[in-house]
């Protein structure tokens, strides 16, 4: 029996946000899409009202990769729509997002955790009326900061080249993180 994973990368739509720290979830999902395309096969691509998706099979897993086209603070709307569209359960859901509390490139997973100030995650919890879904948190903070910046002071800035390299190195472990942690 195939396992279905609905993996949603959080970010903001628009060219001006494409390579900002806040779009680490979209970047990670794009990386995962490229990796899966090389190993598996695409069943279907398309769009819902508030998202674009890629439906892929790799072995006994079905990966539905969802790119919301809502702004970060309205992510819950796209996530709720995607779950309904794909007839998914909360246990099928994986949210990939930036985390300004983790050093750049560090990846941690959590299930059932609060939003910790992340507005996209807050929107999802509010729309789904639960926080019991898997989150893959991608660190975006400079670990060498002398004075800790507020997240809003850097999340919408373009990612520095050296930081982007660190992120892409970290993305290499995404598939295993998502697969090993996907069952509650």
C-alpha positions as CSV (number, residue, x, y, z in Angstrom):
1,X,0.0,0.0,0.0
2,X,1.4,3.3,-1.0
3,X,2.0,6.1,1.6
4,X,0.7,9.5,0.6
5,X,2.6,12.6,1.8
6,X,1.2,16.0,1.1
7,X,4.2,18.2,1.5
8,X,3.7,22.0,1.5
9,X,6.5,24.5,1.3
10,X,5.7,27.9,2.8
11,X,6.7,31.1,1.1
12,X,5.5,34.2,-0.5
13,X,4.5,34.4,-4.2
14,X,6.2,36.9,-6.5
15,X,9.6,37.4,-8.1
16,X,10.6,39.8,-5.4
17,X,10.3,37.2,-2.6
18,X,11.7,34.2,-4.6
19,X,15.1,34.0,-2.9
20,X,14.3,35.6,0.5
21,X,15.0,33.8,3.8
22,X,11.2,33.6,4.4
23,X,10.9,31.4,1.2
24,X,13.2,28.7,2.5
25,X,10.2,26.3,2.5
26,X,9.6,26.9,-1.2
27,X,13.3,26.6,-2.0
28,X,13.4,23.3,-0.1
29,X,10.3,22.0,-1.8
30,X,11.8,22.9,-5.2
31,X,14.9,21.0,-4.3
32,X,12.9,18.0,-3.2
33,X,10.9,18.1,-6.4
34,X,14.1,18.0,-8.5
35,X,15.4,15.1,-6.5
36,X,12.2,13.1,-6.7
37,X,11.9,13.7,-10.5
38,X,15.3,12.2,-10.9
39,X,14.3,9.0,-8.9
40,X,10.6,8.6,-9.5
41,X,8.0,9.7,-11.9
42,X,5.5,12.5,-12.1
43,X,1.9,11.4,-12.2
44,X,0.4,14.8,-12.6
45,X,0.9,18.5,-12.3
46,X,-1.7,21.1,-11.8
47,X,-3.2,23.8,-9.7
48,X,-5.9,24.4,-7.2
49,X,-7.5,27.7,-6.4
50,X,-4.7,28.7,-4.0
51,X,-1.8,26.4,-5.0
52,X,0.3,24.7,-7.7
53,X,1.2,21.0,-7.2
54,X,3.3,18.1,-8.5
55,X,2.2,14.6,-7.8
56,X,5.1,12.1,-7.9
57,X,5.6,8.4,-7.1
58,X,8.9,7.1,-5.8
59,X,8.8,3.4,-4.8
60,X,5.9,2.9,-2.3
61,X,5.5,6.6,-1.5
62,X,3.3,9.1,-3.3
63,X,4.7,12.7,-2.8
64,X,2.2,15.5,-3.5
65,X,4.3,18.7,-3.5
66,X,2.3,21.8,-2.9
67,X,3.4,25.4,-3.5
68,X,0.8,27.8,-2.1
69,X,0.2,31.0,-4.1
70,X,-1.2,32.8,-1.0
71,X,1.1,35.0,1.0
72,X,2.7,33.5,4.1
73,X,0.2,34.9,6.6
74,X,-2.6,33.2,4.7
75,X,-1.0,29.8,4.3
76,X,-3.7,28.1,6.2
77,X,-6.2,28.8,3.4
78,X,-4.0,27.0,0.8
79,X,-3.2,24.1,3.2
80,X,-6.8,23.5,4.1
81,X,-7.7,23.6,0.4
82,X,-4.9,21.1,-0.5
83,X,-5.9,18.6,2.2
84,X,-9.5,18.6,0.9
85,X,-8.4,18.6,-2.8
86,X,-6.2,15.5,-2.3
87,X,-8.5,13.8,0.3
88,X,-5.7,13.9,2.8
89,X,-5.7,13.4,6.5
90,X,-3.7,15.4,9.0
91,X,-1.2,12.5,9.3
92,X,-0.4,12.9,5.5
93,X,0.6,16.5,6.0
94,X,4.1,17.8,6.1
95,X,4.8,21.6,6.3
96,X,8.3,22.8,5.3
97,X,9.1,26.4,6.5
98,X,11.8,28.8,7.6
99,X,12.7,29.1,11.3
100,X,14.5,32.2,12.5
101,X,15.4,30.5,15.8
102,X,17.6,27.9,14.1
103,X,21.1,28.6,12.6
104,X,21.2,28.8,8.9
105,X,21.0,25.3,7.3
106,X,20.0,23.4,10.4
107,X,16.9,21.2,9.9
108,X,14.7,20.0,12.7
109,X,11.4,18.2,12.7
110,X,8.5,18.7,15.1
111,X,4.9,17.4,15.4
112,X,2.3,19.0,17.5
113,X,4.3,22.1,18.3
114,X,3.0,25.6,18.5
115,X,3.8,28.2,15.9
116,X,6.7,29.9,17.8
117,X,5.8,33.2,16.3
118,X,5.7,32.0,12.7
119,X,2.7,33.6,11.0
120,X,2.4,31.0,8.3
121,X,2.2,28.2,10.8
122,X,-0.2,30.2,13.0
123,X,-2.5,30.5,9.9
124,X,-2.4,26.8,9.3
125,X,-3.1,25.9,12.9
126,X,-6.0,28.4,12.9
127,X,-7.5,27.0,9.7
128,X,-7.0,23.3,10.5
129,X,-8.0,23.7,14.2
130,X,-5.0,21.4,15.1
131,X,-1.3,21.6,15.4
132,X,-0.8,17.9,15.1
133,X,1.0,17.8,11.8
134,X,4.7,17.3,10.9
135,X,6.8,20.4,10.4
136,X,10.2,20.5,8.9
137,X,11.9,23.6,10.2
138,X,14.8,25.1,8.2
139,X,17.1,27.4,10.0
140,X,17.7,30.8,8.5
141,X,19.5,32.7,11.3
142,X,23.1,33.8,11.1
143,X,24.7,32.0,14.1
144,X,27.5,34.6,14.3
145,X,25.2,37.5,15.1
146,X,26.6,39.7,17.8
147,X,23.2,41.4,18.4
148,X,20.2,39.1,17.8
149,X,18.1,40.7,15.0
150,X,14.3,40.5,15.0
151,X,13.0,38.1,12.4
152,X,11.1,40.8,10.6
153,X,14.4,42.7,10.1
154,X,15.8,40.0,7.8
155,X,13.3,37.4,6.6
156,X,12.3,39.4,3.5
157,X,15.9,40.1,2.6
158,X,17.6,38.3,-0.3
159,X,19.5,35.2,0.8
160,X,23.3,35.8,0.8
161,X,25.2,33.5,-1.6
162,X,27.1,31.7,1.3
163,X,23.8,31.2,3.2
164,X,22.2,29.8,0.0
165,X,25.0,27.3,-0.3
166,X,24.4,26.2,3.3
167,X,20.7,25.8,2.7
168,X,21.2,23.6,-0.4
169,X,23.7,21.4,1.5
170,X,21.0,21.0,4.2
171,X,18.3,20.3,1.7
172,X,20.1,17.1,0.7
173,X,18.7,15.4,3.9
174,X,15.1,16.5,3.3
175,X,13.8,13.4,1.7
176,X,15.0,11.2,4.5
177,X,13.7,13.6,7.2
178,X,10.3,13.7,5.6
179,X,10.1,10.0,5.1
180,X,11.3,8.8,8.5
181,X,9.2,11.2,10.5
182,X,6.0,11.1,8.4
183,X,4.2,8.6,10.5
184,X,3.0,9.7,14.0
